[in-house]
């Protein structure tokens, strides 16, 4: 293609080309994406971020909440339906589990021991409940600590069924 | 391009990955114009450029792990994403061409590229619009490098990252692209008159 461009000195040709590119660049400075784009992208980001948050939750996030509800339900049931206890003898059965470090004490069985022994993947979950419930179960409670919550651990089956409870303090 | 402190944008990027909406908005506002202008020049259509921009930032939010800070800045990565999106419709034609065959004067090339070029008026300035149309009519491989290096202020290394080629190829394509563009502008009578200030001085 003979354009007459060849007659220009290379330096002049380069400078004029650069000048035209500068003009284009200056005109492009006015070109911006539609404002609605930001709104739709922010909406999409919120959906995406919500999805990520849900995916990032630990698998057993519901266990502490379930432990609390189960504890309260069991305690309420025990208050309303007090077991007929023999005059002498324990109200509950107790058992221990092998612990690597300090043993915090035995578990109080809420299910028959042989049923608990057959549970392959029991999970221990920390929980808290009002100390006055101990008294309702017939356990000793220091009067000055009635207002304090009780720290405890609950043993759950793989299906989420409460198997035993252990009072920590 | 002067040395660039990437830490602020990397911090924003990390916050965005953790679901921080403000960080995403900041990244969008920082790079939207560069991506849109690249897409505008690449597609020749305001509507398509908006679509490409939207898809590019959707890619940013859904596939952030694809960004590798060791390979360049966020702007270069986003331009690369935008380029791939803009190429979708013309991929078969562009991939069928060997860049060496795209040299100026290749038979049939001008008609092919011009026939595919945009007719939409995008810029207010008449001269700038003519330059844009001339740029849109040159071979795609040269056009990309020209847009990135001359109009998007990316370094040769970043343009190489965007196009997936080495820096030497960027230089040669830039040289050929400038020559093609100069020829087209000359044909339009746009190589007369003053250039940059240094010529005038």
Contacts between the chains, C-beta under 8 A, distances in Angstrom:
chain1	res1	chain2	res2	distance
A	1	B	104	7.5
A	1	B	105	6.8
A	1	B	183	5.8
A	1	B	187	6.8
A	3	B	183	5.2
A	3	B	186	3.8
A	3	B	187	4.7
A	3	B	191	8.0
A	4	B	186	6.0
A	5	B	182	5.8
A	5	B	183	5.6
A	5	B	186	3.6
A	5	B	191	6.0
A	8	B	186	8.0
A	8	B	191	6.6
A	11	B	199	7.6
A	12	B	195	7.1
A	12	B	199	6.2
A	13	B	182	5.8
A	13	B	191	6.8
A	14	B	178	7.7
A	14	B	195	7.7
A	15	B	195	3.4
A	15	B	196	5.1
A	15	B	198	6.2
A	15	B	199	3.5
A	16	B	182	7.9
A	16	B	185	7.9
A	16	B	191	5.0
A	16	B	192	7.7
A	16	B	193	7.3
A	16	B	194	7.5
A	16	B	195	3.7
A	16	B	199	6.9
A	17	B	178	6.1
A	17	B	181	6.6
A	17	B	182	4.8
A	17	B	185	6.8
A	17	B	191	7.2
A	17	B	195	7.1
A	18	B	195	5.8
A	18	B	196	4.7
A	19	B	194	6.3
A	19	B	195	3.6
A	19	B	196	4.8
A	19	B	199	7.4
A	20	B	127	7.4
A	20	B	131	4.9
A	20	B	185	5.7
A	20	B	190	5.9
A	20	B	191	7.7
A	20	B	195	7.7
A	21	B	131	7.0
A	21	B	150	5.1
A	21	B	151	6.7
A	22	B	196	6.4
A	23	B	125	6.7
A	23	B	127	5.6
A	23	B	128	5.0
A	23	B	131	6.3
A	24	B	123	7.7
A	24	B	128	4.8
A	24	B	131	4.4
A	24	B	132	5.8
A	24	B	135	7.2
A	24	B	151	6.6
A	25	B	150	7.7
A	25	B	151	5.3
A	26	B	125	7.8
A	26	B	128	7.2
A	27	B	123	4.4
A	27	B	124	6.6
A	27	B	125	4.3
A	27	B	128	3.3
A	27	B	129	7.5
A	27	B	132	7.8
A	28	B	37	4.9
A	28	B	40	7.4
A	28	B	41	7.5
A	28	B	123	7.1
A	28	B	128	7.5
A	28	B	151	6.7
A	30	B	123	7.7
A	30	B	124	6.7
A	31	B	33	7.7
A	31	B	36	6.6
A	31	B	37	5.6
A	31	B	40	5.7
A	31	B	122	7.0
A	31	B	123	7.1
A	32	B	32	7.3
A	32	B	33	5.7
A	32	B	36	6.5
A	33	B	32	5.4
A	33	B	33	7.4
A	33	B	35	7.9
A	33	B	36	4.2
A	33	B	49	7.4
A	33	B	50	5.6
A	33	B	53	4.9
A	34	B	50	5.5
A	37	B	32	7.4
A	37	B	50	6.2
A	37	B	53	6.3
A	37	B	54	5.7
A	38	B	25	7.2
A	38	B	28	6.2
A	38	B	29	7.6
A	38	B	32	7.5
A	40	B	54	7.0
A	41	B	24	7.8
A	41	B	28	6.2
A	41	B	54	6.6
A	41	B	57	5.2
A	41	B	58	7.1
A	41	B	61	7.6
A	42	B	21	6.7
A	42	B	24	7.3
A	42	B	25	6.3
A	44	B	58	6.2
A	44	B	61	6.8
A	45	B	21	5.9
A	45	B	24	4.9
A	45	B	61	5.3
A	46	B	21	6.6
A	48	B	61	5.2
A	48	B	62	6.3
A	49	B	19	3.8
A	49	B	21	6.8
A	52	B	19	5.7
A	53	B	19	6.2
